[in-house]
Amino acid sequence: MGSLIQKTSWGTGTKPLVIHPKICNNTYMTNKMLLNDSSFISALQGLQSYVIETGADLDMAFDWVCDQAQINSFAGDIDAFDCFYDVYNEAADSDHANCG
């Protein structure tokens, strides 16, 4: 079974929250360090061009990075997602600035 985490629900006190192992089984939890992975870094390096050329939204950009890096997801890797989000925002801001 999953692990228990004490989560406080506003106004109702503390309730145990069960986290199912299959939900938490992502690339970060299997010890793959994505910020040291050359495929992931290469995908981030190409992300700005992809977003500017296609007008990709956040979901499309996320899927594209996963496809390029040949991974299922990196949403559970906070550092990798933060890096992705920064690159995406910079590209999206640049794309919007060029449209005006």
N, C-alpha and C positions, 0 to 999 in steps of 0.2 A: 504494500500500500504506500501511499505518498507520505511526505513529511508534514508535520503540523506546524503551523505558524500562528502565533497569537496576533490577531488583527482586531483593532478597536473599531467598532462601528459607532459612529456618532449617535449619541442618544440611547444606545442599547447596550453598551458595555463591551466586554471582550468576548469574542467568539473564536473558536479554533477554525482555521482555514486549511483544508486539505489540498495539497498541491500534488496532482497526479504525476508520476514519473514521466509518462509519455509527453505531457505538456511541457515539462521542463527539460526534456532531452533535446537540446539544441547544440549548435557547433561550439558555443562558449563552454557549456557544461561538459563537453567531451574533450576539454583541454586543448582545443585548437585555438591558438593565439592568432586571430585574424589580422591584427595590426603587424604581425611578423610574416604574414602569408603573401607571397609575391603576386599571386593571382588576385587577391582582394585589393592590394595596393594598386595594381595595374588597372583594375576596374574603377577604382576611385579616381585615378589619373585621367581616365577617359570619360568620366561622368559629366564633366562640364560641357564638353563638346556634344555629348549625347543629348543633354537637356536643352542646350541652345538650338541644336539642329532639329529636334523633334518637338520641343515644347512640352516635354514629359512632365507629368505631375509627380508628386512624391511617391505614390504607389508604383507607377511605371518605372521610375528611377530605381526604386528598391528592387523590383523584380529584375531589372536589367543588370544591376550589380550582382545579384545572386546568380543570374545566368552566366555572366562573364567570369565570375570567380568559381563557378561550378559548385555552389553550396546551396542548401535548402533555405537557410535563413541566417540572419545575424542580429535579429531583433533582441535576443537575450544577451548579446555582448555589448554592454553599455558603451565602452570606449569605441568600439568599431562603429556602433550606430551614431554616436556623437560626431565622429569624423565624417561619416556619410552625410549626416544632416547638415553639417557646416559646408561641405562641398556642394551639396544640392542647393542650399539657400543662396550661396554665392552665385551659382550658375543661374538660378531662377531670377535673382535680383538683376543680374547682368542681362538676361534675356528680356526682362520687363523694361529695363532702361533703354534697350535698343529698339523697342517697339514704339516708343513715344516720340 
